[in-house]
Amino acid sequence: MTSKVYFTKEITPESLIKIYEALGVNLTGKVGVKVSTGEAGAKGYLKADLIGPLVKKLNGTIIECNTAYPGKRTTAEEHYKVAEDHGFTKFANVDIMDEEGDFKIPVNNGKHLEFDLIGNHFAEYDSILNLAHGKGHAMGGFGANLKNQSIGIASRKGKAYIHSCGKTTSPRLCWMSKYEQIDFIESMAEAATAVADYLKKEGKPIAYVTIMNALSVDCDCDKNQGDPVMADLGIVASLDPVANDQAFIDMIWASTDPGASALKERIDTREGRAILPYAESLGLGSCKYELVEI
């Protein structure tokens, strides 16, 4: 199967709306927009002036879950404050979905996870926009739609379960767990697939957009996030998260920007690219795509 991935080099509020509209999907009802609110101290998170117009157009709610690592987003109270400080409450309501607990969804055919734990409020949404910021990541190699759908939608306990590759749901104990790096990468793919399977079963549409700007080797979850290492690439959008992430990776590898080497090193030293064929093997999407420039 070959999926369509739409691409624009222009990173503006207008081009973001245009590429979303190119998908031809109708996200209606109560729309959840999954965005990383960024750890306090980080600087690469998606900014209000860029994503605000699209979120308003969808009458969307910014949805997030608390973190498993110690920081300023481990509790809903602190997390709401960070979201406000980072400008998200200026243009939308923010919902920390595991504020009132979580629920299990099944992982089908997983090697590592038996289930996924996602924020209780996720069930309240009729449609989802997975709006990711493409960048590196200290543990996963890179973060885009797959990470945003796995770690991002998982509750605090769910994040611990993914990070420990299915050994514990305790945020304290998960960091003591021993595992192979490839097992963590595959666990993220399993969790992302579980979310997609849940939405399909419920008849709820989801669309995927990744903004490839502020390309740091560090994630927005890093309070000491470094500066961008290469020039912005643009925006990609698809109904297939595997294809969309694959297009992002391919653009990094095709880049002649000298700084791309640092991002490549970060990704490959964490076996980050392995998430793509494994997610494809789980039926989440396709690594083959047709790039449509708009």
C-alpha positions in Angstrom: 0.0 0.0 0.0 1.2 3.5 -0.9 -0.1 6.4 1.2 -0.4 10.0 0.3 1.7 12.5 2.2 1.0 16.2 1.5 4.0 18.6 1.9 4.6 22.3 2.0 7.8 24.1 2.6 6.0 27.1 3.9 5.4 27.2 7.7 2.7 29.7 8.3 -0.8 29.6 9.9 -2.2 29.8 6.4 -0.2 27.0 5.0 -1.0 24.9 8.1 -4.7 25.3 7.4 -4.2 24.7 3.7 -2.4 21.4 4.2 -5.0 20.2 6.7 -7.7 20.9 4.2 -5.8 19.0 1.5 -6.4 15.8 3.5 -10.1 16.0 2.7 -11.0 14.7 6.2 -13.8 16.2 8.2 -13.0 16.4 11.9 -16.3 17.4 13.6 -18.0 17.2 16.9 -15.8 17.6 19.9 -12.3 17.8 18.3 -9.2 16.9 20.4 -5.9 18.4 19.1 -3.0 16.4 20.5 -0.1 18.8 20.9 2.9 18.6 23.2 2.6 21.5 25.6 6.4 21.4 26.2 8.2 21.1 29.5 8.8 24.3 31.5 12.2 25.6 30.2 11.8 24.1 26.7 11.6 26.4 23.7 10.8 24.3 20.6 7.1 23.5 21.3 4.6 24.6 18.7 3.7 28.3 19.2 0.2 29.8 19.6 0.5 32.2 16.7 1.3 29.3 14.3 -1.2 26.7 15.3 -3.9 28.9 16.9 -5.8 29.6 13.7 -6.2 26.0 12.7 -7.2 24.9 16.2 -9.8 27.7 16.3 -11.1 26.7 12.8 -11.7 23.2 14.2 -13.1 24.6 17.5 -10.6 22.2 18.9 -9.4 21.5 22.5 -5.7 21.0 23.2 -5.4 17.5 24.8 -2.5 16.3 26.8 -1.6 13.8 29.6 0.8 14.1 32.5 4.4 13.0 32.3 6.0 10.0 34.0 9.3 11.8 34.5 9.7 14.3 37.3 9.1 17.9 36.1 6.5 20.6 36.0 3.9 18.5 34.2 3.5 15.5 36.5 0.3 16.8 38.0 -2.7 18.3 36.2 -2.4 21.5 38.3 1.2 22.1 37.3 0.5 21.0 33.8 -2.3 23.5 33.2 0.1 26.2 34.5 2.8 25.3 32.0 0.2 25.2 29.2 -0.9 28.7 30.1 2.7 29.9 30.3 3.4 28.5 26.9 0.4 30.3 25.4 -2.0 27.4 24.6 -4.9 28.8 26.8 -4.9 32.0 24.7 -6.6 30.3 21.8 -8.2 27.1 23.1 -9.4 25.1 26.1 -6.8 22.7 27.4 -7.7 19.3 28.8 -5.2 17.2 30.8 -6.9 14.0 29.9 -5.7 11.8 32.8 -6.6 14.4 35.4 -9.4 12.1 36.6 -7.7 8.8 35.8 -7.2 6.5 32.8 -8.6 3.4 31.1 -7.2 0.4 29.3 -7.3 -0.3 25.6 -6.1 -3.5 24.1 -2.8 -3.9 22.3 -3.2 -6.5 19.5 -0.3 -8.7 18.5 2.2 -6.8 20.6 5.5 -8.4 21.7 5.9 -6.1 24.7 2.6 -4.5 25.8 -0.6 -6.3 26.7 -2.6 -3.0 26.9 -2.3 0.8 26.7 -3.4 3.2 29.4 -4.8 6.4 28.1 -6.4 9.5 29.8 -10.1 9.0 30.7 -11.2 12.2 28.9 -9.9 10.8 25.5 -13.2 8.9 25.2 -15.1 12.1 25.2 -13.7 13.3 21.8 -15.4 12.6 18.5 -12.4 13.2 16.3 -8.7 13.8 16.7 -6.0 15.9 15.1 -2.5 14.5 15.9 -0.6 17.8 15.5 3.1 16.9 16.1 6.3 18.9 16.3 9.1 17.0 14.4 12.4 17.0 16.4 14.9 14.7 18.0 14.3 12.9 21.2 16.8 11.7 23.9 15.2 8.3 24.4 13.2 7.6 21.2 15.7 9.2 18.7 13.0 11.4 17.1 9.5 12.5 17.9 6.7 13.1 15.4 3.2 11.6 15.0 4.0 8.1 16.3 5.5 9.4 19.5 2.7 12.0 19.9 0.2 9.2 19.6 1.9 6.7 21.9 3.7 8.5 24.8 1.6 11.6 24.2 -1.8 10.1 24.6 -0.8 7.6 27.3 -1.7 8.6 30.9 1.1 9.1 33.4 0.9 5.4 34.4 0.6 4.5 30.7 3.8 6.3 29.9 5.5 4.3 32.7 4.2 1.1 31.1 5.5 2.0 27.7 8.9 3.3 29.0 9.3 0.0 30.9 8.3 -2.1 27.9 5.3 -3.5 29.8 7.0 -4.2 33.1 5.4 -1.7 35.4 2.8 1.1 35.5 4.6 2.9 38.3 6.3 6.2 37.2 8.8 5.7 40.0 9.7 2.1 39.2 9.7 2.4 35.4 13.0 4.3 35.3 14.7 1.4 37.2 13.6 -1.1 34.6 16.1 -2.8 32.4 15.3 -3.2 28.7 16.8 -3.3 25.3 16.5 -0.1 23.4 14.7 -1.7 20.4 12.1 -3.0 22.9 11.2 0.6 23.9 11.0 1.7 20.3 8.7 -1.2 19.5 6.6 -0.5 22.6 5.9 3.0 21.4 4.7 1.6 18.0 2.4 -0.9 19.9 0.9 1.9 21.9 0.4 4.1 18.9 -1.3 1.3 17.1 -3.6 0.6 20.0 -4.8 4.2 19.9 -5.5 4.0 16.2 -7.3 0.6 16.6 -9.5 2.1 19.4 -10.5 5.1 17.3 -11.3 2.9 14.3 -13.4 0.6 16.5 -15.3 3.7 17.8 -15.7 5.1 14.4 -13.8 8.3 15.2 -11.5 9.8 12.5 -8.0 11.0 13.1 -5.7 13.1 10.9 -1.9 13.6 11.2 0.2 16.7 10.7 3.8 17.3 11.6 5.4 20.7 11.6 9.1 20.3 10.9 10.6 23.5 12.5 13.0 24.3 15.3 14.7 21.0 14.6 16.6 20.4 17.8 18.1 17.0 18.7 16.2 17.3 22.0 12.5 16.9 22.5 10.1 19.6 23.8 9.9 17.5 26.9 13.5 18.5 27.8 13.7 21.5 30.0 17.2 22.1 28.8 16.3 21.7 25.1 19.1 22.8 22.8 18.9 25.1 19.9 17.9 24.0 16.4 20.7 22.1 14.5 19.4 22.5 11.0 17.0 24.7 8.9 13.2 24.2 9.0 11.9 21.6 6.5 8.2 22.5 6.2 4.9 20.7 7.1 3.8 17.2 6.2 0.2 15.8 6.6 -1.4 12.4 6.0 -4.1 10.1 7.1 -1.3 7.5 7.7 1.0 8.2 10.6 3.7 5.8 9.5 4.0 7.4 6.1 4.0 10.9 7.6 6.8 10.0 10.0 8.7 8.2 7.2 8.5 11.3 5.1 9.9 13.4 7.9 12.8 11.0 8.4 13.5 10.9 4.6 13.7 14.7 4.4 16.3 14.7 7.2 18.3 12.1 5.4 18.0 13.9 2.1 19.0 17.3 3.5 22.3 18.8 2.6 22.2 21.0 5.7 25.5 20.3 7.7 23.5 20.3 10.9 21.4 17.3 9.7 24.2 15.0 10.8 23.6 15.7 14.5 19.9 14.8 14.1 20.8 11.7 12.2 23.2 10.6 14.9 20.6 11.2 17.6 18.0 9.2 15.8 20.3 6.2 14.9 22.1 5.9 18.2 18.6 5.4 19.7 17.5 3.0 16.9 14.7 5.6 16.2 14.0 4.6 12.6 13.1 1.0 13.7 9.7 2.3 14.8 8.6 2.7 11.2 8.9 -0.9 9.8 7.6 -2.3 13.1 4.6 0.0 13.1 4.0 -1.1 9.5 4.1 -4.7 10.5 1.4 -4.1 13.1 -0.9 -2.7 10.4 -0.7 1.0 11.6 0.3 2.3 8.2 2.8 2.1 5.3 6.4 3.1 4.9 5.7 3.6 1.2 4.2 7.0 0.3 3.6 9.4 -2.5 4.7 12.9 -1.7 2.2 15.6 -2.9 3.6 19.1 -2.7 1.0 21.8 -2.3 
